[in-house]
Amino acid sequence: MNKVLVWDLPVRISHWLMAGGFALAWVTGESESLRLVHVFAGGTVVAAAAFRLVWGVIGSRHARFASFVRGPRQTLGYLKSLLRLAPPHSTGHNPVDGWIIMLLLSLALSSGASGWLAYQEIGGEWLGQAHEFCTNLLLAVAGVHVLSILLHNENLVRAMLTGRKLGQPHEAIGRQHRLAAALLLVWAALGAWGLAR
C-alpha cells in the first residue's frame, strides 16, 4: 500500500473548523465578556456540521456516509479488534469512527441550535440546560474520538491535514474539490456571522 488521497479539502476543512470552533466555544462558554466570540465559534461549528451533512451525501467517495457508516455487527467486530489493539486497516473512516462522526455531527447541531435559541432568549431556561447537556456530551464523544485515533497504528492527525492515507491506488479519490472547499469557507463565515447577530 502507498499513501493515496483519501480525504478531500471539504472533509478536512470541515473537520478542523468543527474542532477549532468547538474548542474556542468551550473556552469562552462561561465568559460574559466573550459571549459574542462564543456565539461566533458556535456558529462556525453549526455551519461546518451542516455542510458536512450535505457533503456526506454528495461528496467524494470516502466523504460519503454510505462508505463508512456500517451496521451493528461490523461496528462491534471492529470495536473488538480495536480493543485488542489489532484493528484491520480502513482506507477511509472505520466503522466505529463512522458512528462517532454521526454522533458528533448530531450533537454539534443540537448544541448549536439550543445555544442559539438560548442566546436569543427563546424558549426559557431549559434550552440553556439542553445546550449545556449537548455540549458536555459532545465533549465526551470527542474524547472517545481522540482515544480511537490514538489507538491506531497510522498517524491519522497527519492524514487529516494532508488528506493522504495508506491505501491501494484504486481506493484514491481523484481530486481535492477546491470549489466546494471555498464554498464551505464562505458558508462557515456567513453562518457564524448570521448566528452571532
C-alpha positions as CSV (number, residue, x, y, z in Angstrom):
1,M,0.0,0.0,0.0
2,N,1.1,3.6,-0.7
3,K,-0.1,7.0,0.5
4,V,-3.1,7.9,-1.5
5,L,-5.5,10.9,-1.5
6,V,-8.5,9.8,0.7
7,W,-10.0,12.8,2.3
8,D,-10.7,15.9,0.2
9,L,-10.4,19.5,1.2
10,P,-14.1,19.9,2.3
11,V,-13.8,16.9,4.7
12,R,-10.6,18.2,6.2
13,I,-11.6,21.8,6.4
14,S,-15.0,21.0,8.0
15,H,-13.2,18.7,10.5
16,W,-10.8,21.4,11.6
17,L,-13.5,24.1,11.6
18,M,-15.6,22.0,13.9
19,A,-12.7,21.0,16.2
20,G,-11.3,24.6,16.4
21,G,-14.7,26.2,16.7
22,F,-15.7,23.8,19.5
23,A,-12.5,24.4,21.4
24,L,-12.9,28.1,21.2
25,A,-16.6,27.9,22.2
26,W,-15.7,25.6,25.1
27,V,-13.1,28.0,26.4
28,T,-15.3,31.1,26.1
29,G,-18.5,29.4,27.3
30,E,-18.5,30.9,30.8
31,S,-17.3,34.4,29.9
32,E,-19.9,37.1,29.7
33,S,-17.3,39.5,28.1
34,L,-16.5,36.9,25.4
35,R,-20.1,35.9,24.7
36,L,-20.0,37.1,21.1
37,V,-16.8,35.1,20.5
38,H,-18.6,32.1,22.0
39,V,-21.6,32.5,19.7
40,F,-19.4,33.2,16.6
41,A,-17.4,30.0,17.4
42,G,-20.6,28.0,17.9
43,G,-22.0,29.4,14.6
44,T,-18.8,28.2,12.9
45,V,-19.3,24.7,14.3
46,V,-23.0,24.6,13.2
47,A,-22.2,25.8,9.7
48,A,-19.4,23.3,9.3
49,A,-21.6,20.5,10.6
50,A,-24.5,21.4,8.3
51,F,-22.1,21.5,5.3
52,R,-20.6,18.1,6.3
53,L,-24.1,16.6,6.4
54,V,-24.7,17.6,2.8
55,W,-21.1,16.6,1.7
56,G,-21.8,13.2,3.4
57,V,-24.4,12.6,0.7
58,I,-22.9,14.3,-2.4
59,G,-19.2,14.4,-1.6
60,S,-16.3,12.3,-2.8
61,R,-16.1,8.6,-2.2
62,H,-14.7,8.5,1.3
63,A,-16.6,11.6,2.4
64,R,-20.0,9.8,1.8
65,F,-21.7,8.3,4.8
66,A,-22.5,5.3,2.7
67,S,-18.8,4.5,2.6
68,F,-18.3,4.3,6.4
69,V,-21.5,4.1,8.4
70,R,-21.9,0.3,9.0
71,G,-24.4,-1.9,10.8
72,P,-24.1,-3.1,14.4
73,R,-22.3,-6.4,13.6
74,Q,-19.5,-4.8,11.6
75,T,-19.2,-2.0,14.1
76,L,-19.0,-4.3,17.1
77,G,-16.5,-6.5,15.3
78,Y,-14.3,-3.5,14.6
79,L,-14.6,-2.3,18.2
80,K,-13.4,-5.7,19.5
81,S,-10.4,-5.6,17.2
82,L,-9.7,-2.0,18.3
83,L,-9.7,-3.1,22.0
84,R,-7.3,-5.9,21.1
85,L,-5.1,-3.2,19.5
86,A,-5.2,-5.1,16.2
87,P,-7.8,-3.2,14.1
88,P,-8.0,-4.0,10.4
89,H,-6.9,-1.3,8.0
90,S,-9.6,1.1,6.8
91,T,-8.7,3.4,3.9
92,G,-11.4,5.8,4.8
93,H,-13.2,6.1,8.1
94,N,-13.6,2.9,10.1
95,P,-17.0,1.6,11.3
96,V,-16.6,2.9,14.9
97,D,-15.4,6.3,13.8
98,G,-18.3,6.3,11.3
99,W,-20.8,6.3,14.2
100,I,-18.7,8.7,16.2
101,I,-18.8,11.1,13.3
102,M,-22.6,10.8,13.1
103,L,-22.9,11.5,16.8
104,L,-20.5,14.4,16.7
105,L,-22.5,16.0,13.8
106,S,-25.8,15.4,15.6
107,L,-24.6,16.8,18.9
108,A,-22.9,19.8,17.2
109,L,-26.2,20.7,15.5
110,S,-28.2,20.1,18.7
111,S,-25.8,22.1,20.9
112,G,-25.7,24.9,18.3
113,A,-29.5,25.1,17.9
114,S,-30.2,25.1,21.6
115,G,-27.4,27.5,22.3
116,W,-28.7,29.9,19.6
117,L,-32.2,29.8,20.9
118,A,-31.0,30.4,24.5
119,Y,-28.8,33.3,23.2
120,Q,-32.0,34.8,21.5
121,E,-33.8,34.2,24.9
122,I,-36.4,32.0,23.1
123,G,-37.9,29.0,24.9
124,G,-36.8,29.6,28.5
125,E,-34.1,28.3,30.8
126,W,-34.5,24.7,29.8
127,L,-32.9,25.5,26.5
128,G,-29.8,26.7,28.3
129,Q,-29.7,23.4,30.2
130,A,-30.2,21.5,27.0
131,H,-27.3,23.4,25.4
132,E,-25.0,22.6,28.3
133,F,-26.1,18.9,28.2
134,C,-25.5,18.6,24.5
135,T,-22.1,20.4,24.8
136,N,-20.9,18.1,27.6
137,L,-22.0,15.1,25.7
138,L,-20.2,16.4,22.6
139,L,-17.0,16.9,24.6
140,A,-17.3,13.2,25.8
141,V,-17.8,11.9,22.3
142,A,-14.9,14.0,21.0
143,G,-12.8,12.4,23.7
144,V,-13.7,8.9,22.6
145,H,-12.9,10.0,19.0
146,V,-9.4,11.2,20.1
147,L,-8.9,8.0,22.0
148,S,-9.8,6.0,18.9
149,I,-7.3,7.9,16.9
150,L,-4.6,7.3,19.4
151,L,-5.2,3.5,19.3
152,H,-4.4,3.4,15.6
153,N,-1.1,2.5,14.2
154,E,-1.3,5.1,11.5
155,N,-0.9,8.9,12.1
156,L,-4.5,10.0,11.5
157,V,-3.8,13.6,12.5
158,R,-1.3,13.9,9.7
159,A,-3.8,12.2,7.3
160,M,-6.5,14.7,8.3
161,L,-4.1,17.5,7.5
162,T,-2.7,16.2,4.2
163,G,-5.7,14.0,3.1
164,R,-3.4,11.1,2.4
165,K,-3.5,7.7,4.0
166,L,-2.3,4.2,3.3
167,G,-4.4,2.6,0.6
168,Q,-4.5,0.9,-2.7
169,P,-4.2,3.1,-5.9
170,H,-7.8,2.2,-6.9
171,E,-9.1,3.5,-3.5
172,A,-7.8,7.0,-4.1
173,I,-10.1,9.9,-4.8
174,G,-9.4,11.9,-8.0
175,R,-9.4,15.5,-6.8
176,Q,-9.5,17.8,-3.8
177,H,-12.8,19.6,-4.6
178,R,-11.3,23.1,-4.2
179,L,-14.5,24.9,-5.3
180,A,-16.6,23.0,-2.6
181,A,-13.9,23.9,0.0
182,A,-14.2,27.6,-1.0
183,L,-18.0,27.4,-0.7
184,L,-17.6,25.8,2.7
185,L,-15.4,28.6,4.0
186,V,-17.8,31.3,2.7
187,W,-20.8,29.3,4.2
188,A,-19.0,28.9,7.6
189,A,-18.2,32.7,7.7
190,L,-21.8,33.6,6.8
191,G,-23.2,31.1,9.2
192,A,-21.1,32.3,12.1
193,W,-21.8,35.9,11.4
194,G,-25.5,35.3,10.9
195,L,-25.9,33.3,14.1
196,A,-23.9,35.9,16.1
197,R,-26.1,38.8,15.1
